[in-house]
Amino acid sequence: MTSISKHYSSLLKLYSETRYLVEVKKLHGLILKTLHYSNTLLFNNLITSYSKSNLPSYAYRVFLQIPCQNLFSWNAVLSSSAKSGHLSEMCNIFNSMPERDCISWNSVISGYASHGFPEKAVHTYKLMLRDGCSMQNRITFSTMLIISSAMVSFTLGIQVHCQGIKHGLGSHVFVGSPLVGMYSKAGLVYEAWLAFQEVKEKNLVLHNTMIMSYLRCGMIEESKRLFAGMRERDSISWTTMITGLTRNGCELEAIDLFNKMRYAGIKMDQYTFGSVLTACGALAVLDQGKQIHAFIIRTHFDDNVFVGSALVDMYSKCKNIRLAESIFKRMKVKNLVTWTAMLVGYGQNECYEEAIRSFLQLQRHGIEPDDFTIGSAISSCANIASLEEGAQLHCRAILLGLNSFITVSNALVTLYGKCGNINDSHRLFDEMITRDEVSWTALVSGYAQIGKAKETIELFERMMANNVKPDGVTFIGVLSACSRAAMVEEGYYYFNSMINDHQIVPVADHYTCMIDLLSRAGRLKEAEDFIKKMPCRLDAIGWATLLSSCRVHGNIEMAKWAAESLIELDPQNPASYLLLLNMHATNKNWEEVAQIRKAMRDKGVRKEPGCSWIKYNNKVHIFSADDQSHPDSEKIYAELEMLGLKMEKEGYRPNTSSVLHDVSESEKRFMLGHHSEKLAIAFGLIFLPNKFPIRVFKNLRVCIDCHSATKYISKITGREILVRDAVRFHKFNDGLCSCGDFW
């Protein structure tokens, strides 16, 4: 080779390594002008330079200019086509080659694998073996092990491993790393450990892969010992440990390791921050999360979309939704993960309407939702019983082809169940291809919510027969159903079965269900004994449940005990005062009523103003007691007056015990006649077509008189009326309510 050719070769090597494409092209032109003879080696270098610049067409043109192509020329142009994804060109070159070596076969195998055709890569490997090529090297086996792991074809992986041993490459570190990764992905941690031990000279990558293998299989102590024994660690080593500890429920250790990594001065990336923020969110340690956020700002990672999404998630889980919202709004780039984190965050903080609005904004920004995103939005609709928006999201899921995903199906079963459409809920459940415990629990809870105890228990027994393991939420549904039907013995049976047969530790909601069950059946003394034997203190909801039962059964002494306990737990909650007021007003104990009112004033406890609302023509119509601000008030009051006359003929008599004032009976009747839910129901009767049920929402508990009146209205009009109050769902049909007159 002449000195000028050597000079050109050196320049080509320099330009290709530094990616100076323009200079490569200039030098190519200079070579063609100044050299008047063919230099195969120089042209091979040109092919390699264009290949590294991802210009396979240029590489191929140079290849065609070489009068004497050698094996290196063929391999160089073949590798160029394989790397750039020109697979048809790659096949043509490969089939035209006069001879092939291991590099040729490896190029084709890697080309197929890296561009999403693993089956063709495996087929090429088999052809390589049939062709009698015995020159498989570490790259061949490493690539094939990665492919078998990606295809989750562990039979293929074991066969490749055996061939690697046969060729004496089983102990090579380059083969060892993907081998350990393949076995760990299969959950074969012992085989992964054996492969790790077999490698003679272990490098950092192999150690990181083995740590990942341990962590993937939940072997925390083994991963910590291996990490501690490493002579050197890089950013991947630290991040792998932090991520693994977080995923295995060791969040405190993950945060501690992050702090050690920071003090050691190890460079961090987006995955490091993402993992430690997940740990902070899981523990709801807001102060620690804020400190890490400050460090993220100092290291200029706050504009990273991955880190920003993790920050939104962390602040949401720490119940600081406004900070999460602030981070979200400041982010310059938002992807689906970011929007989903914000949407889910709203849901976690009971900001369901904001969650639905966030989903609509996501679509306006042209981002296509996935099954998890749309499932979360539907869940928010379910939590506020917003059937209209939920049904629209159902249609959207069908259009996107996401309705068959189990996350979406479960959310839809829950939605229709919580909105009282149990038939639609059950139909969707039956249409599901696969079901998990969430699917069954959603339907069980739906039946329990509308008071169908028999169907709830039958469904639960079907769930058991299908070997689906119930969780604590499932049993809340079953116990609620038992309480609605006053099935005390069955309730005790399922409560004990939950503890003894399923090893589920009861939480506050389970105890509340049992208290509701006993008190609803009139066994108040038994409920009192149950509370005294509980291993933990009863929460505010439990005391409110007992207090409500005392109101129904007129047990003032126990009501005082429940009210005092509730006030001690939640002194600003007006529910305890109002329930006691109601009981004393019913018994005309006006002095007691006055004392309770004074206590409320002294403590600054105020009753939230009652209101009811109903949706019509995409607009929410809100009513308060004696409200005459609505444009159609005249029609509404006329409808109520007409209904009142029909109800009296059917035997309705106003229950004035709901009026907590010492006034005349006629004044009490007048005050009852225009409660907010009655106004909303009258509006629905006027404007909603007969085929649609009337859905009313109320921010407080439905009063006794309104509950009784709504039963009569449903019978007289033949309309299905659904009222969602602050306590539960009431489904009125033909003079009956799903709650069994106990709420």
Disulfide bonds with the S-S distance in Angstrom:
none
